[in-house]
């Protein structure tokens, strides 16, 4: 490690699966982690989509180092071929790991990291910078305070910053005013949010698997709510490519969802609106109406924005980072994860070299490292963490992975 303050802890931002994996690896290497979680429990973001079944089986979603730690205390490994829901991952893996006697003393809940900088150094000051500890401003139960750290691993995720509905990448005109009728992500339509959607007309916006999950739940609810209408808006000019995964897809749950949505479309269970570029949202006594290029969709009671997420880059604004302007991921990683070229199964192996920044001992990991790219798998994050922790022990120059020449390459 290049830092000259080895007695200081390594700060981990976020206590989801990736942040806790980082803590387990740090302990294995003799480091002292300090984990900051903004929520009241570990895996707070995960809890928001706990009702959703994952595309990847348990074998993808457990970090080997964390599993070894848990097994020493009698933890029973789940069926590795089973596809867990987010809640199952939370209850059977994340919470046991967060409450483990080796991890729990280093975890601070209800502690939001507001800023990260270098002690006595703003982003402009260079002299002595690389050997100066990091400073993290924490908003905790007792107010604000600062802590110092020898390295920072940012695993804070992206779920807290969803993309807007507006076609320009900014809120559509009227989007903020209509916030009471809009849900971002995948709400628990058949569970805790059921009352918001029963006997309502609902518009789902987005062409990815999050939209598919929302659509299938709405159609299921509509079977019991005869007054419901399910609408789907996409930017593309057709929805003939819903089944995008190959028949032998390694992530079979993903393909099954695609096939199911295709069947619902063929049955006429979903009203499809194509070529939609949302520029405005208006409200009246009939509901909320989406406007696109001078046209308008039928008014609905609710909108589900399944339009993806983006990283909060303000956290590291006083540090020297290199961010790709398109993906908003670390610049070296960007060509390896470009969603125009890669899917979940075609992102090549990568590690500390691609996740690092010009600021020594600063790493962005997990889904936040992917910026706006939607192709992240937990298994990838665990490999990232292992590479980063090894890099902290090394003085060698990191060599980035060369990007794959075609989207068919395999990690």
SULKA-V283990 format. One record per residue. RES is the residue in three letters. BURIAL is 1 if it has 16 or more other C-alpha atoms within 10 Angstrom, else 0. Layout:
res=[RES/RES]
burial=[BURIAL/BURIAL]
This chain:
res=[UNK/UNK/UNK/UNK/UNK/UNK/UNK/UNK/UNK/UNK/UNK/UNK/UNK/UNK/UNK/UNK/UNK/UNK/UNK/UNK/UNK/UNK/UNK/UNK/UNK/UNK/UNK/UNK/UNK/UNK/UNK/UNK/UNK/UNK/UNK/UNK/UNK/UNK/UNK/UNK/UNK/UNK/UNK/UNK/UNK/UNK/UNK/UNK/UNK/UNK/UNK/UNK/UNK/UNK/UNK/UNK/UNK/UNK/UNK/UNK/UNK/UNK/UNK/UNK/UNK/UNK/UNK/UNK/UNK/UNK/UNK/UNK/UNK/UNK/UNK/UNK/UNK/UNK/UNK/UNK/UNK/UNK/UNK/UNK/UNK/UNK/UNK/UNK/UNK/UNK/UNK/UNK/UNK/UNK/UNK/UNK/UNK/UNK/UNK/UNK/UNK/UNK/UNK/UNK/UNK/UNK/UNK/UNK/UNK/UNK/UNK/UNK/UNK/UNK/UNK/UNK/UNK/UNK/UNK/UNK/UNK/UNK/UNK/UNK/UNK/UNK/UNK/UNK/UNK/UNK/UNK/UNK/UNK/UNK/UNK/UNK/UNK/UNK/UNK/UNK/UNK/UNK/UNK/UNK/UNK/UNK/UNK/UNK/UNK/UNK/UNK/UNK/UNK/UNK/UNK/UNK/UNK/UNK/UNK/UNK/UNK/UNK/UNK/UNK/UNK/UNK/UNK/UNK/UNK/UNK/UNK/UNK/UNK/UNK/UNK/UNK/UNK/UNK/UNK/UNK/UNK/UNK/UNK/UNK/UNK/UNK/UNK/UNK/UNK/UNK/UNK/UNK/UNK/UNK/UNK/UNK/UNK/UNK/UNK/UNK/UNK/UNK/UNK/UNK/UNK/UNK/UNK/UNK/UNK/UNK/UNK/UNK/UNK/UNK/UNK/UNK/UNK/UNK/UNK/UNK/UNK/UNK/UNK/UNK/UNK/UNK/UNK/UNK/UNK/UNK/UNK/UNK/UNK/UNK/UNK/UNK/UNK/UNK/UNK/UNK/UNK/UNK/UNK/UNK/UNK/UNK/UNK/UNK/UNK/UNK/UNK/UNK/UNK/UNK/UNK/UNK/UNK/UNK/UNK/UNK/UNK/UNK/UNK/UNK/UNK/UNK/UNK/UNK/UNK/UNK/UNK/UNK/UNK/UNK/UNK/UNK/UNK/UNK/UNK/UNK/UNK/UNK/UNK/UNK/UNK/UNK/UNK/UNK/UNK/UNK/UNK/UNK/UNK/UNK/UNK/UNK/UNK/UNK/UNK/UNK/UNK/UNK/UNK/UNK/UNK/UNK/UNK/UNK/UNK/UNK/UNK/UNK/UNK/UNK/UNK/UNK/UNK/UNK/UNK/UNK/UNK/UNK/UNK/UNK/UNK/UNK/UNK/UNK/UNK/UNK/UNK/UNK/UNK/UNK/UNK/UNK/UNK/UNK/UNK/UNK/UNK/UNK/UNK/UNK/UNK/UNK/UNK/UNK/UNK/UNK/UNK/UNK/UNK/UNK/UNK/UNK/UNK/UNK/UNK/UNK/UNK/UNK/UNK/UNK/UNK/UNK/UNK/UNK/UNK/UNK/UNK/UNK/UNK/UNK/UNK/UNK/UNK/UNK/UNK/UNK/UNK/UNK/UNK/UNK/UNK/UNK/UNK/UNK/UNK/UNK/UNK/UNK/UNK/UNK/UNK/UNK/UNK/UNK/UNK/UNK/UNK/UNK/UNK/UNK/UNK/UNK/UNK/UNK/UNK/UNK/UNK]
burial=[1/1/1/0/0/0/0/1/1/1/1/1/1/1/1/1/1/1/1/1/1/1/1/1/1/1/0/0/0/0/1/1/1/1/1/1/1/1/1/0/1/1/1/1/1/1/1/1/1/1/1/1/1/1/1/1/1/1/1/1/1/1/1/0/1/1/1/0/1/1/0/0/0/0/0/0/0/0/0/0/0/0/1/1/1/1/1/1/1/1/0/0/1/1/1/1/1/1/0/0/0/0/1/0/0/1/1/1/1/1/1/1/1/0/1/1/1/1/0/0/1/0/0/0/0/0/0/0/1/1/0/1/1/1/1/1/1/1/1/1/0/0/0/0/0/0/1/1/1/1/1/1/1/1/1/1/1/1/1/0/0/1/1/1/1/1/0/0/0/0/1/1/1/1/1/0/0/1/0/0/1/1/0/1/1/1/1/1/1/1/0/0/0/0/0/0/1/1/1/1/1/1/1/1/1/1/1/0/1/1/1/1/1/1/1/1/0/1/1/0/1/1/0/0/0/0/0/1/1/1/1/1/1/1/1/0/0/0/1/0/0/1/1/0/1/0/0/0/0/0/1/1/1/1/1/1/1/1/1/0/1/1/0/0/1/0/0/0/1/1/0/1/1/0/0/1/1/1/1/1/1/1/1/0/0/0/0/1/1/1/1/1/0/0/0/0/1/0/1/1/1/1/1/1/1/1/1/1/1/1/1/1/0/0/1/1/0/0/1/1/1/1/1/0/0/0/1/1/1/1/1/1/1/1/1/1/1/1/1/0/1/1/1/1/1/1/1/1/1/1/1/1/1/1/1/1/1/0/1/1/1/1/1/1/1/1/1/1/1/1/1/1/1/1/1/1/1/1/1/1/1/1/1/1/1/1/1/1/1/0/1/1/0/0/0/0/0/0/0/0/1/0/1/1/0/0/1/0/0/0/0]
